[in-house]
Amino acid sequence: MKRIPYIILASVILASCGGDKSDKTAKDTTVQKADTSKKKVTPVAIMEVQPQDFKGYVEVQSQIGSDENVNATAQAPGVIHDIAVHIGQRVSKGQVLASLDAAAIEQQIKAQDVQVNLYKQLYDKQQALWAQQIGTEVQLMQAKAQYEGTVKGKDALVAQRNMYRILSPISGTVDQMNIKLGDMAAPGVNGIRVVDINKMKAEANLGENYLGKVHAGDKVTLVFPDINDSIQTKLDYVAQAVDPVSRAFLVQVKLGNSKKLHPNMSCKMKIENYENKSALVVPVQVIQKTGQGDMVYLADGKVAKAAMVTVGRNSNGMVEILGGLSAGDKVIIQGYAELDNGQPIVIQ
């Protein structure tokens, strides 16, 4: 009878141990279910990459000008007393555009005319006498020298007077008038701009890192945002020398005559210098930088898969993939910023 309590006590202990093990197993199962439920399913959008024509561009700000675009000014200082042209007028090379006050020189020219006429008469008479074998050859030579000297003196005064005239150095159109009557003009200052609109051009400067990457004959698109227009053309000239100060070189497109273009207009010059007709491309923003290199996420069934890629040129928001992708791969283009490798996804 004394052994019964020990048997009961042992049974109680065994039952207690068995109950603890059962509770622990139940708790472990609950934890596992909780961990599985924490894996977030991320909604994504995809694009299936397929070979396509990809073009690369060099883009630079450009300005419209003219092969012949000059600011005509006087060669001597003086007061403007006559303007012979107006803006928009077609002028010829050498045409007088405006005149400065040159009254003093005009008086000298008139005085010189008197001397020229006098010595001309003396020379003619001496020639007549020499024809009749009257007088000496020295007298004839002196008369000729005096006459020719006065003529040259007048020519010098006329040339000096012409320095007080603003002449057009080219044939073109008066595009800008920077003078008015009564203004004080000086060489290189306050002139009249003349432009030959038949010789328009677009010019830009490219950094020296583009040397050898653009060539004459490359396709060019000129984009004019202010007039909502564009022009398709080709690159006509690429400079071979780099400016030592700006470290840039000149590129040029000749445009000829165009009513919609004007000197000093700005535009964007897009030089097409690369093409791959079977490129795999993705939006540039989906490329993620990692310690191992560039990466994109692919939709692999119902999970996201990280793929390391090699990128090439980028243009118009798209980047060329040189390695790491194959045609038909489904690249995640929305929702990629919230993904980890292997994370569950749902394609929307």
C-alpha positions in Angstrom: 0.0 0.0 0.0 2.9 2.4 0.6 4.2 2.0 -3.0 1.0 3.4 -4.7 1.9 7.1 -4.3 5.2 6.6 -6.1 3.5 4.9 -9.0 1.0 7.7 -9.2 3.8 10.3 -9.0 5.7 8.7 -11.9 2.7 8.7 -14.1 2.0 12.3 -13.4 5.6 13.2 -14.3 5.5 11.2 -17.6 2.2 12.8 -18.5 3.6 16.2 -17.8 6.6 15.6 -20.0 4.5 14.3 -22.9 2.3 17.4 -22.7 5.2 19.8 -23.0 6.6 18.1 -26.1 3.2 18.3 -27.8 2.8 22.0 -27.1 6.4 22.7 -28.4 5.6 21.0 -31.7 2.4 23.0 -32.1 4.3 26.2 -31.4 7.0 25.4 -34.0 4.4 24.7 -36.7 2.8 28.1 -35.9 6.2 29.9 -36.3 6.8 28.2 -39.6 3.4 29.3 -40.9 4.1 32.8 -39.7 7.5 33.0 -41.6 5.9 31.8 -44.8 3.2 34.4 -44.6 5.8 37.2 -44.2 7.0 36.7 -47.9 5.5 39.7 -49.7 4.1 39.1 -53.1 5.0 42.2 -55.2 3.0 43.3 -58.2 5.2 44.0 -61.3 5.0 44.9 -65.0 7.3 43.3 -67.5 8.6 43.7 -71.0 9.8 40.8 -73.2 13.0 41.7 -74.8 13.3 41.0 -78.6 16.0 42.1 -81.1 15.3 45.5 -82.5 17.1 48.4 -84.4 19.0 50.5 -81.9 20.7 53.8 -82.8 23.1 55.8 -80.7 23.4 59.6 -80.8 25.8 62.3 -79.7 23.7 65.3 -78.6 25.0 68.8 -78.3 23.6 72.3 -78.3 24.1 74.1 -81.7 23.6 77.5 -83.2 22.5 78.6 -86.6 24.8 80.9 -88.5 25.9 81.8 -92.0 29.1 81.3 -93.9 28.8 85.0 -94.7 27.5 86.9 -91.7 29.4 90.2 -91.2 29.1 93.4 -89.2 29.9 96.2 -91.7 31.5 99.3 -90.0 33.4 102.4 -91.0 37.1 102.4 -91.3 37.5 105.8 -89.7 35.7 107.5 -86.8 33.0 110.0 -87.6 29.4 111.1 -87.2 26.7 109.3 -89.2 24.9 111.7 -91.5 23.3 109.4 -94.0 21.8 105.8 -94.0 21.1 104.4 -97.4 19.5 101.0 -96.6 16.9 99.5 -94.3 16.5 96.1 -92.5 15.5 93.4 -94.9 16.9 95.1 -97.9 19.0 93.1 -100.4 22.4 94.6 -101.0 25.4 93.9 -103.2 29.0 93.6 -102.4 30.6 97.1 -102.2 27.3 98.9 -102.0 27.3 102.0 -99.7 25.2 101.3 -96.7 25.8 104.6 -94.8 28.0 107.6 -94.9 29.9 109.6 -92.2 30.6 113.3 -92.1 33.7 113.8 -94.3 33.2 117.5 -95.4 36.8 118.4 -94.8 38.1 115.7 -97.1 35.5 116.6 -99.7 36.9 120.1 -99.7 40.4 118.8 -100.2 39.3 116.6 -103.1 37.7 119.6 -104.8 40.9 121.6 -104.4 42.9 118.7 -105.8 40.6 118.6 -108.8 41.7 122.1 -109.7 45.4 121.0 -109.6 44.6 117.9 -111.6 42.9 119.9 -114.3 45.8 122.4 -114.4 48.5 119.9 -114.7 46.5 117.9 -117.3 46.4 121.0 -119.5 50.1 121.7 -119.1 50.9 118.1 -119.9 48.7 118.1 -123.0 50.3 121.3 -124.3 53.8 120.0 -123.7 52.9 116.8 -125.6 51.7 119.0 -128.5 54.9 121.0 -128.5 57.0 117.9 -128.4 55.1 116.5 -131.4 56.2 119.7 -133.2 59.8 119.1 -132.0 59.5 122.2 -129.8 60.9 121.9 -126.2 62.9 119.2 -124.6 62.1 115.7 -123.5 62.9 116.7 -119.9 60.1 119.3 -120.0 57.7 116.7 -121.3 58.7 114.3 -118.5 58.3 117.0 -115.9 54.9 117.9 -117.1 53.8 114.2 -117.1 55.2 113.7 -113.6 53.4 116.7 -112.2 50.1 115.6 -113.8 50.4 112.0 -112.6 51.4 113.1 -109.1 48.3 115.3 -108.7 46.1 112.4 -109.9 47.6 110.1 -107.3 47.2 112.7 -104.7 43.5 112.9 -105.6 43.2 109.1 -105.5 44.7 109.1 -102.0 42.1 111.7 -100.8 39.3 109.7 -102.4 40.5 106.6 -100.6 40.6 108.5 -97.4 37.0 109.8 -98.0 35.8 106.2 -98.7 36.9 105.3 -95.2 34.0 107.5 -94.0 31.5 105.2 -95.8 30.2 101.9 -94.6 30.3 99.5 -97.5 28.8 96.0 -97.7 31.7 93.5 -97.8 29.3 90.8 -99.2 26.1 90.4 -101.2 23.3 89.6 -98.8 20.4 91.0 -96.7 20.6 93.7 -94.1 19.7 91.8 -91.0 20.4 94.3 -88.2 20.9 98.0 -87.9 23.0 99.2 -85.0 23.4 102.8 -86.0 21.2 105.9 -86.4 21.7 109.4 -87.8 23.9 111.5 -85.5 25.6 108.5 -83.9 29.4 108.5 -83.5 30.7 105.6 -85.4 34.2 104.0 -85.2 36.0 101.0 -86.7 34.6 97.7 -85.5 31.8 99.5 -83.5 28.2 100.4 -84.3 27.7 98.8 -87.7 25.2 97.2 -90.0 24.9 93.4 -90.1 24.6 91.8 -93.5 23.9 88.1 -93.9 23.8 85.8 -96.9 20.8 83.6 -96.0 21.6 81.3 -98.9 24.6 80.0 -97.0 23.1 79.0 -93.6 24.8 76.5 -91.4 24.6 74.8 -88.0 27.7 74.7 -85.8 28.6 73.0 -82.5 31.6 72.2 -80.4 32.2 68.7 -79.2 34.5 67.7 -76.3 37.7 66.0 -77.3 36.5 62.7 -75.9 34.3 62.4 -79.1 37.3 62.5 -81.4 37.1 59.6 -83.8 33.5 58.9 -82.8 31.8 61.3 -85.2 32.6 61.6 -88.9 31.7 63.7 -91.9 28.7 62.0 -93.5 27.1 60.9 -90.2 23.3 61.4 -90.2 22.2 64.4 -88.2 18.8 65.6 -86.8 18.5 69.3 -85.9 15.7 69.8 -83.4 14.2 73.3 -83.1 12.1 73.4 -79.9 11.1 77.0 -80.3 9.4 76.4 -83.7 8.5 72.8 -83.0 10.3 71.5 -86.1 13.3 69.4 -87.0 15.6 68.9 -90.1 17.2 65.6 -91.2 20.6 66.1 -92.8 24.2 65.0 -92.7 27.4 66.2 -91.0 29.4 68.1 -93.5 32.6 69.0 -91.6 34.5 67.7 -88.6 37.5 69.6 -87.5 40.7 67.7 -87.0 42.3 70.1 -84.4 41.2 70.5 -80.8 41.0 74.1 -79.4 43.8 74.3 -76.8 41.6 76.5 -74.5 38.1 74.9 -74.7 39.4 71.3 -75.4 36.7 71.0 -78.0 36.5 70.7 -81.8 34.1 72.1 -84.4 31.4 70.2 -86.3 29.3 71.8 -89.0 26.2 71.2 -91.1 25.5 73.2 -94.2 21.8 74.1 -94.6 21.6 76.4 -97.7 18.5 78.7 -97.8 15.6 78.2 -95.5 12.9 80.7 -94.7 12.2 79.2 -91.3 15.8 79.5 -90.1 17.5 82.7 -88.9 21.1 83.5 -87.8 21.7 82.9 -84.1 18.8 80.5 -83.6 19.6 77.7 -81.2 18.9 74.0 -81.8 19.8 70.6 -80.6 22.2 68.7 -82.9 21.7 64.9 -82.7 24.5 63.1 -84.5 23.8 59.4 -85.3 27.1 57.6 -84.9 26.1 54.1 -83.9 23.5 51.5 -85.1 22.8 47.9 -84.1 19.9 46.4 -86.1 19.4 43.4 -83.7 20.0 44.8 -80.3 18.4 43.8 -77.0 17.4 47.0 -75.1 15.8 47.8 -71.8 14.8 51.1 -70.2 17.8 52.7 -68.6 16.1 53.1 -65.2 15.7 49.4 -64.6 19.5 48.9 -64.5 20.6 48.6 -60.9 24.1 49.2 -59.7 25.6 46.5 -57.4 29.0 45.7 -56.0 29.2 42.9 -58.6 28.1 45.1 -61.5 24.9 46.0 -63.4 21.8 44.0 -62.7 18.2 43.7 -63.8 15.3 41.6 -62.4 13.6 39.0 -64.6 10.2 37.4 -64.1 11.0 33.7 -63.6 7.6 32.1 -63.2 6.1 33.5 -60.0 9.4 34.8 -58.5 11.9 37.6 -59.3 15.3 36.4 -60.5 18.4 38.7 -60.5 20.4 38.7 -63.7 23.8 40.4 -64.1 24.1 42.2 -67.4 26.7 44.0 -69.5 25.5 47.3 -70.8 26.5 49.2 -74.0 25.3 52.5 -75.5 22.2 54.3 -74.2 19.9 56.6 -76.2 16.4 58.1 -75.8 16.0 56.5 -72.4 16.9 53.0 -73.6 20.2 51.1 -73.0 21.7 48.3 -75.1 22.4 45.0 -73.3 25.5 43.4 -74.6 25.4 40.3 -72.4 23.4 38.6 -69.7 20.0 38.6 -71.5 18.5 36.5 -74.2 15.6 37.1 -76.6 12.3 36.3 -74.9 13.6 37.2 -71.4 10.9 39.0 -69.3 12.5 42.0 -67.7 10.7 43.6 -64.8 10.2 47.3 -65.6 7.8 48.3 -62.8 8.1 47.3 -59.2 11.7 46.3 -59.5 12.9 48.8 -56.8 11.0 46.7 -54.1 12.4 43.3 -55.2 14.9 40.8 -53.8 16.2 37.7 -55.6 13.6 35.0 -55.3 10.8 37.2 -54.1 7.3 36.2 -55.1 5.7 38.4 -57.8 2.5 38.8 -59.6 2.5 40.1 -63.1 -0.1 42.8 -63.7 
